[in-house]
Amino acid sequence: MCRNIRTLHHFDPPATPDEIRASALQYVRKLSGMRQPSRANQAAFERAVERVVEATAELLGTLEAHGPPRDREVEREKAIQRGVARRR
């Protein structure tokens, strides 16, 4: 359920709005325990996602970075290697 919750800080190029939204959606899904909310809960669910998107964008915009930016491909390869190691 949490595959899209990723580190978004200090990448070149910076995290896209789509990446931020995907992470926010997974976060709200995890907290609520719902993959898809009922119609009665849809508005509250979407409002929560939007607030998490806003808070995340603000956070990423104000964090200070030290060192060189991360490379998405290098981070992806590291994640693949961690997955392979877990399967053993």
GROMACS elastic network, one bead per residue, 0.5 to 0.9 nm:
[ bonds ]
;  ai    aj funct       b0    kb
    1     4     6  0.80504   500
    1    26     6  0.67383   500
    1    27     6  0.88886   500
    1    29     6  0.77777   500
    1    30     6  0.68742   500
    1    35     6  0.83175   500
    2     5     6  0.54712   500
    2     6     6  0.85690   500
    2    23     6  0.81039   500
    2    26     6  0.57071   500
    2    27     6  0.71492   500
    2    29     6  0.85776   500
    2    30     6  0.71450   500
    3     6     6  0.74286   500
    3    23     6  0.84420   500
    3    26     6  0.77444   500
    4    19     6  0.79772   500
    4    22     6  0.60602   500
    4    23     6  0.51242   500
    4    24     6  0.86142   500
    4    25     6  0.85411   500
    4    26     6  0.63442   500
    4    27     6  0.86940   500
    5     8     6  0.86605   500
    5    19     6  0.89057   500
    5    20     6  0.87685   500
    5    22     6  0.74842   500
    5    24     6  0.75234   500
    5    25     6  0.87769   500
    5    26     6  0.64088   500
    5    27     6  0.69379   500
    6    19     6  0.86723   500
    6    23     6  0.67808   500
    7    10     6  0.86146   500
    8    11     6  0.69210   500
    8    14     6  0.76705   500
    8    15     6  0.56617   500
    8    16     6  0.88994   500
    8    19     6  0.79002   500
    8    20     6  0.75687   500
    8    60     6  0.76423   500
    9    14     6  0.74892   500
    9    15     6  0.72530   500
    9    59     6  0.89885   500
    9    60     6  0.59946   500
    9    61     6  0.89665   500
    9    63     6  0.79113   500
    9    65     6  0.81661   500
    9    69     6  0.88469   500
    9    70     6  0.85992   500
   10    13     6  0.85290   500
   10    14     6  0.67556   500
   10    15     6  0.83157   500
   10    60     6  0.82658   500
   10    63     6  0.87317   500
   10    64     6  0.86070   500
   10    65     6  0.62291   500
   10    66     6  0.85953   500
   10    68     6  0.82070   500
   10    69     6  0.52182   500
   10    70     6  0.60869   500
   11    14     6  0.50071   500
   11    15     6  0.68052   500
   11    68     6  0.88081   500
   11    69     6  0.50134   500
   11    71     6  0.62377   500
   11    72     6  0.70705   500
   12    15     6  0.80964   500
   12    69     6  0.57308   500
   12    70     6  0.64958   500
   12    71     6  0.65910   500
   12    72     6  0.79336   500
   13    16     6  0.83351   500
   13    69     6  0.86524   500
   13    71     6  0.86382   500
   13    72     6  0.88398   500
   15    18     6  0.81282   500
   15    19     6  0.61177   500
   15    20     6  0.67699   500
   15    60     6  0.85978   500
   16    19     6  0.51879   500
   16    20     6  0.63751   500
   16    21     6  0.86663   500
   17    20     6  0.50636   500
   17    21     6  0.60798   500
   17    22     6  0.85742   500
   17    53     6  0.83296   500
   17    57     6  0.81850   500
   18    21     6  0.50833   500
   18    22     6  0.60839   500
   18    23     6  0.86177   500
   19    22     6  0.51595   500
   19    23     6  0.62712   500
   19    24     6  0.85979   500
   20    23     6  0.52836   500
   20    24     6  0.61571   500
   20    25     6  0.86271   500
   20    52     6  0.88732   500
   20    53     6  0.61625   500
   20    56     6  0.70333   500
   20    57     6  0.72707   500
   21    25     6  0.60042   500
   21    26     6  0.85879   500
   21    49     6  0.75150   500
   21    50     6  0.79455   500
   21    52     6  0.82739   500
   21    53     6  0.57282   500
   22    25     6  0.51518   500
   22    26     6  0.63017   500
   22    27     6  0.86313   500
   22    53     6  0.89688   500
   23    26     6  0.51911   500
   23    27     6  0.61434   500
   23    28     6  0.87277   500
   23    53     6  0.83140   500
   24    27     6  0.50104   500
   24    28     6  0.62245   500
   24    29     6  0.85209   500
   24    48     6  0.86718   500
   24    49     6  0.56643   500
   24    50     6  0.78545   500
   24    51     6  0.86884   500
   24    52     6  0.56048   500
   24    53     6  0.57161   500
   24    56     6  0.79427   500
   25    28     6  0.52619   500
   25    29     6  0.60955   500
   25    30     6  0.85805   500
   25    46     6  0.86018   500
   25    48     6  0.87329   500
   25    49     6  0.56295   500
   25    50     6  0.87027   500
   25    52     6  0.83175   500
   25    53     6  0.84770   500
   26    30     6  0.60699   500
   26    31     6  0.86188   500
   26    35     6  0.84765   500
   26    49     6  0.88876   500
   27    30     6  0.51490   500
   27    31     6  0.62434   500
   27    32     6  0.85958   500
   27    49     6  0.81893   500
   27    52     6  0.83463   500
   28    31     6  0.50974   500
   28    32     6  0.59424   500
   28    33     6  0.81728   500
   28    34     6  0.83089   500
   28    35     6  0.89938   500
   28    45     6  0.73856   500
   28    48     6  0.68747   500
   28    49     6  0.62084   500
   28    52     6  0.80889   500
   29    32     6  0.52794   500
   29    33     6  0.56713   500
   29    34     6  0.52304   500
   29    35     6  0.54678   500
   29    36     6  0.78101   500
   29    37     6  0.87639   500
   29    45     6  0.85118   500
   29    49     6  0.89993   500
   30    33     6  0.52098   500
   30    34     6  0.70646   500
   30    35     6  0.79988   500
   31    34     6  0.80541   500
   32    35     6  0.83407   500
   32    37     6  0.87872   500
   32    45     6  0.83946   500
   34    37     6  0.58280   500
   34    38     6  0.88795   500
   36    42     6  0.82662   500
   36    45     6  0.89799   500
   37    40     6  0.77742   500
   37    41     6  0.55938   500
   37    42     6  0.54667   500
   37    45     6  0.68763   500
   38    41     6  0.52225   500
   38    42     6  0.59391   500
   39    42     6  0.50279   500
   39    43     6  0.78311   500
   40    43     6  0.74453   500
   40    44     6  0.84611   500
   41    44     6  0.54745   500
   41    45     6  0.60636   500
   41    46     6  0.86828   500
   42    45     6  0.50705   500
   42    46     6  0.61163   500
   42    47     6  0.84903   500
   43    46     6  0.52288   500
   43    47     6  0.60341   500
   43    48     6  0.85574   500
   44    47     6  0.50558   500
   44    48     6  0.61396   500
   44    49     6  0.86747   500
   45    48     6  0.51852   500
   45    49     6  0.63381   500
   45    50     6  0.87826   500
   46    49     6  0.50254   500
   46    50     6  0.61962   500
   46    51     6  0.86290   500
   47    50     6  0.51631   500
   47    51     6  0.62286   500
   47    52     6  0.86831   500
   48    51     6  0.51374   500
   48    52     6  0.62091   500
   48    53     6  0.85857   500
   49    52     6  0.51646   500
   49    53     6  0.61438   500
   49    54     6  0.86830   500
   50    54     6  0.62108   500
   50    55     6  0.86346   500
   51    54     6  0.50808   500
   51    55     6  0.61310   500
   51    56     6  0.84745   500
   52    55     6  0.50561   500
   52    56     6  0.59228   500
   52    57     6  0.84520   500
   53    56     6  0.51576   500
   53    57     6  0.60978   500
   53    58     6  0.85654   500
   54    57     6  0.52177   500
   54    58     6  0.61673   500
   54    59     6  0.85717   500
   55    58     6  0.51361   500
   55    59     6  0.60857   500
   55    60     6  0.86278   500
   56    59     6  0.50064   500
   56    60     6  0.60740   500
   56    61     6  0.84145   500
   57    60     6  0.52063   500
   57    61     6  0.60458   500
   57    62     6  0.87180   500
   58    61     6  0.50766   500
   58    62     6  0.63342   500
   58    63     6  0.87716   500
   59    62     6  0.53337   500
   59    63     6  0.61331   500
   60    63     6  0.55265   500
   60    64     6  0.86765   500
   61    64     6  0.85279   500
   65    68     6  0.82011   500
   65    69     6  0.79530   500
   66    69     6  0.82670   500
   67    70     6  0.89303   500
   70    73     6  0.89273   500
   70    74     6  0.77832   500
   70    75     6  0.74222   500
   71    74     6  0.53717   500
   71    75     6  0.62754   500
   71    76     6  0.86333   500
   72    75     6  0.51282   500
   72    76     6  0.60243   500
   72    77     6  0.86506   500
   73    77     6  0.62078   500
   73    78     6  0.86416   500
   74    77     6  0.51917   500
   74    78     6  0.63017   500
   74    79     6  0.87471   500
   75    78     6  0.50734   500
   75    79     6  0.62730   500
   75    80     6  0.87287   500
   76    79     6  0.51081   500
   76    80     6  0.62986   500
   76    81     6  0.87276   500
   77    80     6  0.50459   500
   77    81     6  0.62382   500
   77    82     6  0.86664   500
   78    81     6  0.51084   500
   78    82     6  0.62274   500
   78    83     6  0.86681   500
   79    82     6  0.50639   500
   79    83     6  0.62217   500
   79    84     6  0.86877   500
   80    83     6  0.50647   500
   80    84     6  0.62536   500
   80    85     6  0.86687   500
   81    84     6  0.50404   500
   81    85     6  0.61685   500
   81    86     6  0.86331   500
   82    85     6  0.50822   500
   82    86     6  0.62080   500
   82    87     6  0.88156   500
   83    86     6  0.51203   500
   83    87     6  0.64583   500
   84    87     6  0.53104   500
   84    88     6  0.68086   500
   85    88     6  0.54694   500
